[in-house]
Amino acid sequence: MGVRIAIASYGTFEQFIHQIKPFYSEEVEFVILNALFEDLKDEVRRLEKDHSVDVFVGSGGNGRFLEKYVQETPFVKVKVTGFDFLLALKKAAQYGKCTGLITFGERVPFVSSVKELLNVEVTERVYHQSSEIDQVLADLYNQGIEDVIGTAFVLERAALKGMRGHYIWSVDGVKTAVDTAVQVALAKRQDAKKAHKLASILQTIHEGVIVTDEQGIVNEFNTSAEKILKIDRGDVMGRPVQDVLPNTRLNVVIERQREEYNKIQDVGNVKILTNRCPIFSQGRLIGALATFQSIEEVSEAEGKIRRKLYTRGFVAGTRFEDMQGACAAFQDIVHIGREYAKSDATILISGETGTGKELFAQSLHNESDRSRMPFVAINCAAVPPNILESELFGYEEGAFTGARRGGKKGVFELAHEGTLFLDEIGEISMDIQLRFLRALEQREVFRLGGEKVVPVDIRVIAATNKNLWQMVKEGKFREDLYYRLNVLAIHLPALRDRREDIPLLINHFLREFRPDLPDGKRLELAGIPFLRAYRWPGNIRELRNVVERMAVLYKDGMDAERLAMQALSVNEEVDGGWAWSAAGGAGGAAGATGGMSGATDGTAGDTGGMAGGAGGMAGAADGMAGATGGIAGATDGMAGATGGVAGAAGGIAGATGGATGGTGGIAGATDGAAGMAGGSFCPTAPPSPASPLPLSSWILADRQRRERDEILLALRQCGGSRTQAARLLGVSRSTLWRKMQALGILANLK
C-alpha cells in the first residue's frame, strides 16, 4: 500500500505539485485539497474519519488553518527559507526597487537582514483574515508598489488590481516539505505496525497484563487478564484501576515509583501471583504495568517442570517389565540385561536408531543396586563439540569467557553414586575421547580450569547406532576406549528382526493413545498383516508415530486396513519402507510390470491374456520353479519366467502389460493375489541420488501402485464384485471402472 499525502492547495499553487510529482514513485499519491481557509475544515474531518491519508501538507494562511483543523494525522508545513525569499526578491527587483511582502499571521524573520544585504526596499504587511487582503493590497498600490511577494491567494487578489505577483516559495521548498511528509508517513506506518504487533503480543501471551497511565487510568487490559480475573475488558478500559481492582496497589506503585514482585493478591475468589512496576520514558513516569497468573496455573506449571526434569535424566522411569516384547530374541536380551544389571562394569548398548537403547539403559539402572541414586543421561550428538567437554567434566569459575559464577558440575559429578548414560558415544571427538578414557579408568575427573581431582563413583552405560569397531579401523575412534567401553556388550535387535512383537507393540501404543477403543478393535488394528511385513527403518520410534497417527485418524466404522495404509503412507514416501527383506513374512510377495494374475489352485494364462512373459509373475500356493520364457502356476508349484518372480501365499502375480487368469481379465486366486497374511504390497524403493528417475515421478508411480493394490484387495474381499468393491472403497462404480482402466486392471469378475 502506497503513501497518501494530502496537500492544501489554492489557485496556481497546484503548479508546484505537478513539478515535483516526477520525483516520486507511484507509491506516493497526492490528494489535492483545493479549498481556502475555513472551507478546509469539512474536508479534513472527512479524510481523518476515513483514515484515508497519512500526512497533511500546507503552506501560508491555508497551512495555518489546516494545522488547526487536523486532529490525529501528522501535519507538515511548507516553510519559507531565506533562499526562497531571495529568489522571489530577485524576480521582483527586475521591475523596480520597491516590493511588498504580504504574509498571513506573522512576519518573515529574516527580511530585515536580506534588505540590508541587497540594499532594496521591502514593505511588509501581515493580514489575519481573508477579508483584509484587498485593503492591504490597496494600501501598497497607493504607495506606488506594484510588485508583491506572497502566497497563491495573495497573488490571485493582486492580479485583480493589476499588480505583479511573485511566489514566496520555490519548487525546492515545496519538495523539501513533501519529502519530509513522505518520511513521516513511512515512520508512521512503521510505528503503527509495531503498535499492532505489540497489541497482538499482549493479547496472545499467557499472562494477564494491565497497563495504566500516570494517573492510574487503565489503557490496556489483555485477553488473559479477562480470563483470569473474569472481568470484561469493556468494564475496565478508561477507568481508574483502583475502582476496578480495589487491592491492586498499582496506584501505590505509581506514587512510590517502586517495583513489587511475586506478590499474592486476591481478586474476588481468584488468587493471583502478580508483578507490578512503574513505566518510565526518557526518565519521566508515564504509567504502571502489572503482569499476573493464577496461583493454580503457577502450581500446575511447577508440577510440569518437575515432571519434565524427572523424565530428562535424573530419574529413570522405565523398568524391564515395562518393555514390550514376547519373542525369544528379545526375552534373551532382557535376561542378559538383568544379569548385567547386577554388575558395576561398563555396558555398551548397540542398535539402530529407535530400538529403545535409552529405555533399556533406564531398565538396567532400575534393576541395579544404584536404582535409588541419580540416572543422568546426555546425548553426545546433541551437544555442540565446543561445549561437550565442559558438560561432561564441568568447569571452575573463570575457566573461559561466559563461565558461570561458582563454576558448574559436569555430568560425571552429577551422576555420582548413580548411573551415567552416554547416548551416541560414537560422536565424541578424538580429543575428548582421551579425557573420557581416563575418567572411565580412574573414576576421577578434572574440571576445566580446575586444580584438583574430583573422584566419582559411577556406573557408565554407553549407547551407539554406529559400528564402533569399524570406526576404530578407520581411525575415528580410539581402540583403547573401545575396549574400555565394550566390557559388557548388548545389541538390541531391529524391529524387523522381531516381527512377532509388532502386534503386541501396536496394541500397547493404542492403549496409550486411544484408551477408549474396544479390545476387539485394538486387536484388529494390531493384527493388520502389512504392518507386520513393513520393514520399519525407524524401528519402535517409527512404529509409535504411525500408531499415534492411526489413533488420531480413527473414527468409528473406519476400515482398519485403509486406516493403516493412510497412516503409513507418509513413511512409505519418505524412507522406502516397503523394500523387502528376507524376514518379510511367510510367503513374501511378487510384483509384476504392468499387471497381476492369479488362478484358483492353478495356472494363470490363456489365449486372451498374458501370463509368463519376460518380467511377469505368477503366484501359487506353496512353491516356485523357473522356466525361460513363460510362467505357469499350479496348486503345488509354479514356473517363473526369466526376469519374473514368484511368491507364495500372500503374494501377487502379474504379467507384462496385463493380467491373466481368464480371457482378457484377472482372476483372484484362493491362495493367490492381493495381500494375504504374511505378505504385503511392495512399491519399489525410492530412486538413488544417482538415478535418472526424478523423485516426483517415482512418488507418482508409487502412489499408482498402491492405488492398484488397494483396488485389487477390495475386489478380492468382495469376491470380484465391482459394485461391492466400489462401496468398500467409498467411490462410485463408474469411478472404480475408470480407475481400473487407467491402472491397467481389465476386470471380468462376477
C-alpha positions in Angstrom: 0.0 0.0 0.0 1.4 3.4 -1.0 1.7 6.6 0.9 -1.1 9.2 0.6 -0.2 12.9 1.1 -3.0 15.5 1.3 -1.8 19.0 0.2 -3.8 22.1 0.8 -3.7 24.0 -2.5 -5.3 27.1 -3.8 -5.3 28.6 -7.3 -2.0 28.4 -9.1 -0.2 26.7 -6.2 -1.0 23.4 -7.9 1.7 24.0 -10.4 4.3 23.3 -7.7 2.7 19.9 -7.1 2.8 19.0 -10.8 6.5 20.0 -10.9 7.6 17.8 -8.0 5.5 14.7 -8.9 8.1 13.2 -11.3 10.5 13.0 -8.3 8.3 10.4 -6.6 7.3 6.8 -7.4 3.8 5.6 -7.9 3.9 4.6 -4.3 3.3 8.2 -3.3 -0.2 9.5 -4.1 -1.1 13.2 -3.8 -4.6 14.2 -2.6 -5.3 17.9 -3.5 -7.4 19.9 -1.1 -8.5 22.8 -3.4 -10.1 25.0 -0.7 -9.3 28.1 1.3 -9.0 28.7 5.0 -12.3 27.8 6.8 -13.5 25.8 3.8 -10.8 23.2 4.6 -12.5 22.1 7.8 -15.1 19.7 6.5 -12.7 18.0 4.0 -10.1 17.5 6.7 -12.6 15.9 9.1 -13.8 13.5 6.4 -10.3 12.4 5.5 -9.4 11.8 9.1 -12.6 9.9 9.8 -11.9 7.6 6.8 -8.2 7.3 7.7 -7.5 7.8 4.0 -4.4 9.9 4.1 -1.1 9.5 6.0 0.1 13.2 6.3 -1.3 16.7 5.6 0.9 19.3 4.0 0.0 23.0 3.9 1.6 26.5 3.3 0.9 30.1 4.2 -2.5 31.0 5.5 -4.0 27.8 4.2 -1.4 25.9 6.2 -2.2 27.8 9.4 -5.9 26.8 9.1 -5.1 23.2 8.0 -2.9 22.8 11.1 -5.7 24.0 13.3 -8.3 21.5 11.9 -6.1 18.4 11.8 -6.6 16.4 15.0 -4.9 13.0 14.7 -2.9 12.9 11.4 0.6 14.3 11.2 1.0 17.8 9.6 4.0 19.2 7.7 4.2 22.9 6.9 5.9 24.3 3.8 8.4 26.7 5.3 9.8 29.9 3.6 13.6 29.8 3.6 15.9 32.8 3.1 16.9 31.3 -0.3 13.2 31.2 -1.4 12.8 34.9 -0.4 16.0 35.9 -2.2 14.8 34.2 -5.4 11.4 36.0 -5.2 13.0 39.3 -4.4 15.4 38.9 -7.4 12.4 38.5 -9.7 10.6 41.5 -8.3 13.7 43.7 -8.4 13.7 43.4 -12.2 10.6 45.7 -12.2 11.6 48.2 -9.5 13.3 48.7 -6.2 10.1 48.8 -4.1 8.5 45.4 -3.3 5.7 44.5 -1.0 5.8 41.3 1.1 2.5 40.0 2.4 2.2 37.1 4.9 -0.5 35.6 7.0 -0.4 35.8 10.8 3.2 36.6 11.3 6.2 38.3 9.7 9.1 36.5 8.0 12.1 36.7 10.5 15.0 37.2 8.0 13.5 40.0 5.9 15.4 42.9 7.6 18.8 41.0 7.1 18.1 40.5 3.4 17.1 44.1 2.9 20.4 45.4 4.4 22.4 42.8 2.3 20.8 43.7 -1.0 20.1 47.4 -0.3 16.5 47.1 -1.5 13.3 48.4 -0.1 10.7 45.9 1.1 7.5 46.9 2.7 6.0 44.1 4.9 2.3 43.6 5.6 0.6 41.0 7.7 -3.1 40.0 7.4 -5.2 37.8 9.7 -8.4 37.3 7.8 -9.0 36.7 4.1 -11.3 39.8 4.1 -8.3 42.0 4.9 -6.2 41.2 1.9 -7.8 43.6 -0.6 -7.3 46.5 1.7 -3.6 45.6 2.3 -3.1 45.4 -1.5 -4.8 48.8 -2.0 -2.5 50.4 0.6 0.6 49.1 -1.1 -0.7 50.1 -4.6 -1.4 53.7 -3.3 2.2 53.8 -2.1 3.4 53.1 -5.6 4.3 49.4 -5.1 3.2 47.2 -8.0 5.2 44.1 -7.2 4.2 41.9 -4.3 5.6 38.6 -2.9 3.2 36.2 -1.2 1.1 33.0 -1.5 -1.2 31.9 -4.3 -4.2 33.6 -2.6 -2.3 36.9 -2.3 -1.1 36.7 -5.9 -4.6 36.0 -7.2 -6.0 39.1 -5.4 -3.0 41.2 -6.6 -3.6 40.3 -10.2 -7.2 41.6 -10.0 -5.7 45.0 -9.1 -3.2 45.0 -11.9 -0.2 44.2 -9.6 2.6 41.8 -10.4 2.9 38.8 -8.0 5.9 36.6 -7.1 5.6 33.3 -5.2 7.2 33.3 -1.8 8.1 29.6 -2.2 10.3 27.8 -4.6 9.9 24.3 -6.1 12.7 23.1 -3.9 11.0 24.4 -0.8 7.8 22.6 -1.6 9.7 19.4 -2.5 11.5 19.6 0.9 8.2 19.7 2.7 6.8 16.8 0.7 10.0 14.8 1.3 9.5 15.3 5.0 5.9 14.3 4.7 6.8 11.0 3.0 9.3 10.2 5.7 6.8 11.0 8.4 4.2 8.8 6.7 6.7 5.9 6.4 7.7 6.3 10.1 4.0 6.4 11.0 3.4 3.2 9.1 6.3 1.5 10.9 5.1 2.8 14.3 1.6 1.5 13.5 3.0 -1.9 12.6 5.0 -2.0 15.8 2.0 -0.9 17.8 -0.2 -3.6 16.1 2.5 -6.2 16.8 2.7 -5.2 20.4 -1.1 -5.3 20.8 -1.1 -8.7 19.3 1.6 -9.9 21.6 -0.3 -8.5 24.6 -3.5 -10.3 23.5 -1.8 -13.7 22.9 0.6 -14.0 25.9 -0.5 -16.4 28.6 0.0 -13.9 31.5 -2.6 -11.3 32.4 -1.5 -7.8 31.6 -2.8 -4.5 32.9 -1.3 -1.1 31.9 -2.3 2.3 33.3 -1.2 5.8 32.5 0.5 8.1 35.1 -3.0 8.9 36.6 -3.8 5.3 37.1 -6.3 5.1 34.3 -6.4 1.6 32.6 -5.4 1.8 28.9 -4.5 -1.8 28.3 -6.2 -5.0 29.6 -5.4 -8.2 27.6 -7.5 -11.3 26.9 -5.6 -13.4 29.5 -6.5 -10.8 32.2 -10.1 -11.1 31.3 -10.0 -14.9 31.6 -8.0 -15.0 34.9 -9.9 -12.2 36.7 -13.3 -13.0 35.0 -13.8 -9.3 34.3 -14.9 -7.9 30.9 -12.4 -5.6 29.2 -15.1 -3.1 28.4 -15.8 -2.7 32.1 -12.1 -1.8 32.8 -10.8 0.3 30.0 -10.6 4.1 30.7 -11.4 3.7 34.4 -9.2 4.2 37.5 -7.5 0.9 38.3 -8.4 1.1 42.0 -12.1 1.3 41.1 -11.8 -2.0 39.1 -9.3 -3.8 41.4 -9.6 -2.3 44.8 -6.4 -4.0 46.2 -4.3 -3.8 43.0 -1.7 -1.4 44.5 -0.8 -0.2 41.0 -1.7 3.3 42.3 0.8 2.8 45.1 3.4 1.7 42.6 2.8 4.9 40.6 3.0 7.0 43.8 6.2 5.4 45.2 7.7 4.6 41.8 8.9 1.3 43.1 8.5 -2.3 41.8 6.7 -5.1 43.7 7.5 -8.7 42.6 5.9 -12.1 43.3 3.0 -10.7 45.4 -0.1 -12.8 46.1 -3.3 -10.9 45.5 -7.0 -11.8 46.0 -9.4 -10.7 43.2 -12.8 -12.0 44.2 -12.5 -15.7 44.5 -9.3 -15.8 42.5 -5.8 -15.8 43.9 -3.1 -14.5 41.6 0.7 -14.1 41.7 1.5 -10.7 40.4 4.4 -8.4 39.5 4.0 -4.7 39.4 6.4 -2.0 38.2 6.3 1.7 37.1 6.9 2.6 33.5 9.3 5.3 32.6 10.1 7.0 29.3 13.1 9.3 28.9 13.3 9.5 32.7 9.6 10.5 33.1 6.9 8.4 34.8 4.2 7.6 32.2 2.3 4.7 33.8 2.4 1.4 35.5 2.3 -2.3 34.5 1.0 -5.4 36.2 1.5 -9.0 35.0 0.0 -11.9 36.8 -1.1 -15.6 36.7 -3.5 -17.6 38.8 -1.9 -19.5 41.7 -3.4 -22.7 40.3 -1.7 -22.2 37.0 1.6 -21.5 38.7 1.3 -24.6 40.8 0.4 -26.7 37.7 3.4 -25.2 35.7 5.7 -26.0 38.6 4.5 -29.6 38.6 5.0 -29.9 34.9 8.6 -28.6 35.2 9.3 -31.1 37.9 7.8 -33.9 35.9 9.8 -32.7 32.8 13.1 -32.7 34.9 12.2 -36.1 36.2 12.0 -37.5 32.6 15.1 -35.7 31.4 17.6 -38.0 33.1 18.0 -37.7 36.8 15.4 -40.4 37.5 15.0 -43.5 35.3 11.3 -44.1 34.6 11.4 -47.4 32.7 11.9 -51.0 34.0 12.4 -54.3 32.2 8.8 -55.3 33.0 7.6 -52.2 31.2 9.3 -53.1 27.9 7.1 -54.8 25.4 8.3 -57.9 23.7 7.5 -61.6 23.7 9.8 -63.1 21.0 12.6 -65.3 22.1 15.3 -63.0 20.8 14.0 -60.1 22.9 13.4 -62.2 26.0 17.0 -63.4 25.8 18.2 -59.8 25.7 16.1 -58.9 28.7 17.5 -61.9 30.6 21.1 -60.8 29.7 20.2 -57.3 30.8 19.0 -58.4 34.2 22.3 -60.3 34.7 24.3 -57.3 33.5 22.5 -55.0 36.0 24.0 -56.9 38.9 27.5 -55.8 37.9 29.1 -52.3 38.1 31.0 -52.9 34.8 30.6 -50.6 31.9 27.9 -51.6 29.4 27.9 -50.8 25.7 24.4 -50.9 24.1 24.3 -51.0 20.3 21.4 -51.0 17.9 19.7 -49.0 15.2 18.0 -45.7 15.9 14.6 -46.1 17.5 15.3 -49.6 19.0 14.9 -48.3 22.6 18.5 -48.0 23.8 17.9 -45.3 26.4 14.8 -47.2 27.8 17.0 -50.3 28.1 19.6 -48.3 29.9 17.0 -47.0 32.3 15.8 -50.5 32.9 19.4 -51.6 33.7 19.7 -48.7 36.2 16.4 -49.6 37.9 17.4 -53.3 38.2 20.8 -52.4 39.7 21.8 -51.6 43.3 22.1 -47.9 42.2 18.4 -47.6 41.4 17.8 -45.1 44.2 20.7 -42.8 43.0 20.7 -40.4 40.0 20.3 -41.6 36.5 22.0 -38.8 34.4 21.6 -39.0 30.6 23.4 -36.9 27.9 23.2 -37.2 24.2 26.7 -36.6 22.9 25.5 -35.8 19.4 23.0 -33.1 20.7 25.7 -31.1 22.5 28.0 -28.9 20.3 31.6 -30.2 20.3 33.0 -27.0 21.7 30.9 -27.3 24.9 30.6 -31.0 25.2 33.8 -31.2 27.3 32.5 -28.7 29.9 29.2 -30.6 30.0 31.0 -33.9 30.7 33.7 -32.8 33.1 32.4 -29.4 34.4 34.4 -26.2 34.9 35.6 -23.8 37.5 34.7 -20.1 37.8 36.6 -18.1 35.2 37.7 -21.1 33.2 36.5 -19.3 30.0 34.5 -16.3 28.9 30.9 -16.7 30.0 31.7 -19.3 32.6 29.0 -19.4 35.3 29.9 -17.8 38.6 31.0 -20.5 41.1 31.6 -23.0 38.2 29.5 -25.9 37.2 29.4 -29.7 37.8 29.7 -31.9 34.8 27.5 -35.0 34.2 30.2 -37.3 35.8 29.8 -35.4 39.1 26.0 -35.2 38.8 25.8 -39.0 38.4 27.9 -39.6 41.5 26.9 -42.9 43.1 24.4 -43.5 40.3 24.4 -44.2 36.5 25.8 -42.1 33.7 24.2 -42.8 30.3 26.1 -41.6 27.3 24.0 -41.8 24.2 25.6 -41.5 20.7 29.0 -42.2 22.2 30.5 -42.5 18.7 30.0 -38.8 18.1 32.6 -37.5 20.6 35.8 -36.1 19.2 39.2 -37.8 19.5 40.4 -35.0 21.8 37.6 -35.6 24.3 37.9 -39.4 24.0 41.3 -39.3 25.7 40.0 -37.4 28.7 36.9 -39.7 28.7 39.1 -42.8 28.8 41.0 -41.5 31.9 37.7 -40.7 33.6 36.5 -44.2 33.0 39.7 -45.9 34.1 40.4 -43.8 37.1 36.9 -42.8 38.1 38.0 -39.3 38.6 37.7 -36.0 36.7 39.4 -32.7 36.3 37.1 -29.7 35.8 38.1 -27.3 33.1 40.3 -24.7 34.8 40.4 -26.7 37.9 43.5 -27.7 40.0 42.2 -30.7 41.8 40.9 -34.2 41.0 37.3 -34.9 41.7 36.6 -38.6 42.5 33.4 -40.1 41.2 31.6 -43.3 41.9 29.5 -44.1 38.8 28.3 -46.9 36.6 28.7 -46.0 32.9 26.3 -47.2 30.2 27.1 -46.1 26.6 25.0 -46.4 23.5 25.6 -46.1 19.8 23.9 -46.8 16.5 27.2 -46.9 14.7 29.7 -49.7 14.2 32.4 -48.6 16.7 34.8 -51.3 15.7 34.6 -50.1 12.1 35.3 -46.6 13.3 38.3 -47.9 15.2 39.7 -49.4 12.0 39.1 -46.1 10.2 40.9 -44.2 12.9 37.8 -42.3 14.0 37.5 -43.9 17.5 40.3 -44.8 20.0 40.9 -48.5 20.2 41.7 -48.4 23.9 38.5 -46.5 24.6 36.5 -49.1 22.6 37.8 -51.9 24.7 37.1 -49.9 27.9 33.5 -49.4 26.8 32.9 -52.8 25.4 33.1 -54.7 28.7 29.5 -55.9 28.8 28.1 -55.6 25.3 24.5 -56.0 24.3 22.8 -55.5 20.9 19.2 -54.5 20.6 17.6 -56.1 17.5 15.8 -54.1 14.8 12.0 -54.3 14.8 12.1 -56.2 11.5 14.0 -58.9 13.3 11.3 -59.3 15.9 8.2 -59.1 13.8 6.1 -61.2 16.1 6.3 -58.4 18.7 4.8 -55.8 16.3 1.1 -56.6 17.1 2.0 -56.5 20.8 3.6 -53.1 20.5 0.8 -51.7 18.4 -1.8 -52.9 20.9 0.4 -51.3 23.7 0.6 -48.0 22.0 -3.1 -48.0 21.1 -3.9 -48.4 24.8 -1.8 -45.3 25.5 -3.2 -43.1 22.7 -6.8 -44.4 22.4 -7.8 -46.0 25.7 -11.4 -45.6 24.6 -11.1 -48.2 21.8 -12.7 -51.6 22.5 -10.3 -54.5 22.9 -11.6 -56.1 19.7 -10.9 -53.0 17.6 -7.4 -52.7 19.1 -6.7 -56.4 18.3 -8.0 -55.8 14.7 -5.7 -52.9 14.2 -2.7 -54.6 15.8 -3.2 -57.7 13.5 -3.1 -55.9 10.1 -0.7 -58.1 8.1 1.2 -55.4 6.1 2.1 -53.5 9.3 3.9 -56.6 10.3 5.5 -57.0 6.9 6.8 -53.4 6.7 10.5 -53.2 7.4 10.2 -50.2 9.9 13.5 -48.4 9.2 12.8 -46.1 12.2 12.1 -49.2 14.4 9.9 -48.7 17.5 10.1 -44.9 17.4 8.6 -45.0 13.8 6.0 -47.6 14.8 4.9 -45.5 17.8 4.5 -42.5 15.4 2.4 -44.5 13.0 0.2 -45.9 15.7 -0.3 -42.4 17.1 -1.3 -41.2 13.6 -3.8 -44.1 13.4 -5.2 -43.2 16.8 -5.8 -39.6 15.8 -7.3 -40.5 12.4 -9.6 -43.4 13.6 -13.3 -42.8 13.6 -16.0 -45.4 14.4 -16.7 -47.7 11.5 -13.4 -47.0 9.6 -11.9 -49.9 7.7 -8.8 -50.9 9.7 -6.6 -51.7 6.6 -7.4 -48.5 4.9 -6.7 -46.6 8.1 -3.3 -48.3 8.4 -2.4 -47.6 4.8 -3.3 -43.9 5.3 -1.2 -43.7 8.4 1.8 -45.4 6.9 1.7 -43.6 3.5 3.9 -40.7 4.7 6.6 -43.2 5.9 6.5 -45.0 2.5 7.3 -41.9 0.5 10.0 -40.8 2.8 12.1 -43.8 3.5 11.1 -46.6 1.1 9.9 -48.8 4.0 8.2 -51.2 1.7 11.5 -52.6 0.5 11.6 -56.3 1.0 13.9 -58.2 3.3 14.4 -61.9 4.0 12.3 -61.6 7.1 9.3 -60.2 5.1 6.9 -62.7 6.5 5.5 -66.0 5.3 5.3 -66.3 1.5 6.9 -62.9 0.7 5.4 -61.0 -2.3 5.8 -61.0 -6.0 5.4 -57.9 -8.2 4.7 -57.6 -11.9 5.4 -55.0 -14.6 2.1 -53.6 -15.5 -0.3 -56.3 -14.3 -1.2 -59.0 -11.8 -2.6 -62.5 -12.2 -3.7 -65.4 -10.0 -5.7 -68.5 -10.5 -7.6 -70.7 -8.1 -5.1 -73.5 -7.3 -3.8 -73.5 -10.8 -2.3 -71.9 -13.9 -2.6 -68.3 -15.0 -2.8 -67.5 -18.6 -4.6 -68.4 -21.8 -5.0 -67.1 -25.3 -6.9 -63.9 -24.3 -4.5 -62.8 -21.5 -0.8 -62.6 -20.9 1.0 -64.9 -18.5 4.6 -65.8 -18.0 6.2 -63.2 -20.2 9.6 -61.7 -19.5 9.2 -59.6 -16.4 5.9 -61.2 -15.5 4.9 -63.1 -12.3 2.6 -65.8 -11.3 1.5 -66.8 -7.8 0.7 -70.2 -6.4 0.1 -71.7 -3.1 3.3 -73.4 -2.0 6.4 -73.2 -4.2 8.4 -71.8 -7.1 10.1 -73.2 -10.2 11.7 -71.4 -13.1 11.4 -71.8 -16.9 12.7 -69.5 -19.6 10.0 -67.5 -21.4 6.9 -68.3 -19.6 5.2 -68.8 -16.2 2.6 -71.4 -15.2 1.1 -71.6 -11.8 -0.4 -74.7 -10.2 -1.6 -75.8 -6.8 1.7 -77.1 -5.6 4.2 -75.5 -7.9 4.8 -72.8 -10.4 7.1 -71.8 -13.3 8.7 -68.4 -13.4 10.0 -66.7 -16.5 13.3 -65.0 -16.9 13.0 -61.7 -15.1 10.0 -62.8 -13.2 9.4 -63.5 -9.6 7.1 -66.0 -7.9 5.6 -65.5 -4.5 4.0 -68.0 -2.1 0.8 -67.4 -0.1 0.0 -63.8 0.3 1.9 -62.8 -2.9 0.9 -61.1 -6.1 1.2 -62.4 -9.6 1.3 -60.4 -12.7 2.3 -60.3 -16.4 3.8 -57.6 -18.6 1.1 -55.3 -20.0 -1.8 -57.0 -18.5 -3.2 -59.6 -16.2 -4.1 -63.2 -16.7 -6.3 -65.9 -15.2 -9.1 -65.7 -17.8 -9.5 -64.4 -21.3 -8.6 -60.6 -21.1 -9.1 -60.3 -17.4 -8.0 -61.0 -13.8 -9.0 -63.9 -11.6 -8.5 -63.7 -7.9 -6.9 -67.0 -6.7 -7.9 -68.7 -3.5 -4.2 -68.7 -2.4 -3.1 -66.1 -4.9 -3.0 -62.3 -5.5 -3.5 -59.3 -3.4 -2.2 -59.3 0.1 -2.8 -62.3 2.3 -1.4 -62.8 5.8 2.4 -62.7 5.8 2.8 -60.7 2.6 2.3 -57.1 1.7 2.2 -54.7 -1.2 5.6 -53.6 -2.2 6.3 -50.4 -4.2 9.9 -50.2 -5.2 12.4 -48.3 -3.1 12.9 -44.6 -4.0 15.5 -43.8 -6.6 19.0 -43.4 -5.5 20.7 -39.9 -5.8 22.4 -41.1 -9.0 19.2 -42.4 -10.6 17.9 -40.5 -13.7 14.3 -41.0 -12.4 13.0 -37.8 -10.8 11.7 -38.2 -7.2 8.4 -36.7 -8.2 8.0 -39.3 -11.0 8.8 -42.1 -8.5 6.3 -40.8 -6.0 3.5 -40.7 -8.7 4.3 -44.2 -9.9 4.5 -45.5 -6.3 1.1 -44.0 -5.5 -0.4 -45.6 -8.6 1.0 -48.9 -7.5 -0.5 -48.5 -4.0 -3.9 -47.5 -5.5 -3.8 -50.5 -7.8 -3.1 -52.8 -4.9 -5.9 -51.3 -2.8 -8.4 -51.9 -5.6 -7.2 -55.5 -6.1 -7.5 -56.1 -2.3 -11.1 -54.7 -2.4 -12.0 -56.9 -5.3 -10.6 -59.9 -3.5 -12.5 -59.1 -0.4 -15.7 -58.7 -2.4 -15.4 -61.8 -4.5 -14.7 -59.8 -7.6 -17.9 -57.7 -7.4 -17.2 -54.2 -8.6 -20.3 -52.8 -7.0 -19.4 -54.1 -3.6 -15.7 -53.1 -4.1 -16.7 -49.6 -5.0 -18.8 -49.3 -1.9 -16.0 -50.6 0.2 -13.6 -48.1 -1.3 -16.1 -45.2 -0.9 -16.3 -44.4 -4.6 -18.9 -44.8 -7.3 -19.0 -47.9 -9.6 -18.2 -45.8 -12.6 -15.2 -44.1 -10.9 -13.9 -47.5 -9.9 -14.2 -48.7 -13.5 -12.3 -45.7 -14.8 -9.6 -46.2 -12.2 -9.3 -49.9 -13.2 -8.9 -48.9 -16.9 -6.3 -46.2 -16.1 -4.3 -48.6 -13.9 -4.3 -51.5 -16.5 -6.8 -53.7 -14.5 -9.0 -55.3 -17.1 -11.5 -56.9 -14.8 -14.0 -59.5 -15.9 -15.1 -60.6 -12.4 -18.5 -61.6 -11.4 
